[in-house]
Amino acid sequence: MLRSRSKYEYKVGVNVQVFGKRLKAERERCKLIDPKWTQEYVANLLGVARSTYTAYENGTKQPSMNTLAKIADTFNVKVDYLYGRSNDPSSDSSLSPPSAKENLFVKDMELTDQELLNKYNITVDGKTLTHDEAKDFIAFVRSKRSLK
């Protein structure tokens, strides 16, 4: 029995279900590391409504080219991987600009550093860290946690 194709499959020539499944898998992979990676969180990163993002994961709606690029950057994967044209998700991050996830990391760090520094006196070997040393320390801890 032949399956009918959605209007999105005719438009872009891809299986939207593969796109949705891979998109959801990437978000859930991130969520294992950090539980904040909900549909709402990713939708905010991309600048779309949560219902729109949910439709992407369900395979009932396709993102614009700009949003698609943001999605690939956010999860650091190739667009071809998301669309099922490749089984290699890795992107060459040395050639690409910082992802939305990396930009958000920096933004979060800048917003909270001063609060952390004002609230806590961080010392190492009995010496108080300078402002720059404390920022480096905070960045190190965050990057180490993201690897778990």
N, C-alpha and C positions, 0 to 999 in steps of 0.2 A: 504494500500500500504506500502510495506517495504522500509525503507530508507537504502541506501547503506552506509556502514561504511567507514570512511577514513582509510588510512594505519596507522595513528597514533592511532586510536581507537583500531585497531587490536593489535598494538604493546604494548600499555600500558593498554588496557581494560577500558578506560574511555571515557567519552564524551568530546571531545576537545572544543565543543561549550560552555559547562558549565564552563570549565577552563577559556576560553577567556572572557566570560561575567563577571565572578567573579573577574578576574584580572583587567579588565577595571573598574568595580565598586569600587574596593579598591583604584585604582589610582585616580578616580574621587572624592572619599570620601576625600582623602588627599588634592586634589586640591581645595576643598571647604574651607579648613583651610588655605592653602598656594598655591596661583596660580602657583608657580614654578613647580608643579607636573605634567608636561607635559609628553608625551611619550618620548620625547628627554631626559628630565631630568632623568626619571626612567631608560631608556636605558643606560645612562652614569653611574648611580649608579650600574647597573648590569654588566657593561662592555661589552655590546652588541650594535650592530648597531640599530639605531632607526627603520629601516625597519624590522629588526628581532623582535624587541619588538612589533611593530605593528602587525606582523604576529602572535605573541602569543595572543594578544588581539582579533584578528580576528578568532582565532581558526584554522589557517592554518599551524601552526608550533608549535612543542612542545619543551620546553627548555630541556637542559641537566639536569642531576640530580644535579650537582653543581649549575647551574643557578636557578633551581627550589628551592633549599634551600635558595639561596640569595633572591629570590622573597618572599618566606614565611617570612624570617627574616625582609626584608625591610618593609613589610606591617604588620608584627607581627600577622600573621595568620597561621593556620595549613595547611600543604600540602593537607591533606584529605579534608579540606574545599574548597580549590582552585579547586580540582578535582571533587567536588560534592559528595564525599563519606560521608560528614558530613555537617550539617547545622550550626555547632558551629565554628565560625571563630577564637575564642580566642585561643591563645597559652599560655602556662605557661612560661611567660617571666622570672620568678624567676629562672628557670632551664636552660634557654638558654643564649648563649652569646649575647652581644650587637648586635642589628640589624644594617644593613647597614645604615639605616636612623639615628640611634643613633650615629653611628661612624661618619657619615657625619656632624651631628649636632656639635659634639665635634670638628671635623676638622674645620668647618666653624667658630666656636667660637674662636679657637686658632688663626686662620688666621686674624680675624678682631679685636680681643681684643686690641692689641697693637695700631692699627690704631685709634680705638675709644678713647683709653686712651691718645694718643698723641694729638688728635684733640679736646677733651673736658676735662674740669676740672670738674669732678663729685663730688658734695658735698651733704652731708646729715647733717641736723642740724648745718649748718655752718662749718662743718669739711670736708676737702678733703678726699675722700676715698683712702685707700692704694691700691696698685696694686691688691692684693688678694681680697680685699673687692669689688673692681670694677669688677673683673672677676666674683665673686659670684653674684653681682647685675645683670650683663649682662646675666648670665645663668638663673637667676630667671625670668627676663623679657621674654627671649626666651621661656622658658618652659611654662610660663603663656599664652603667645600668641598661643602656639601650642594647648592649650586646648580649644580655642575659636572656 
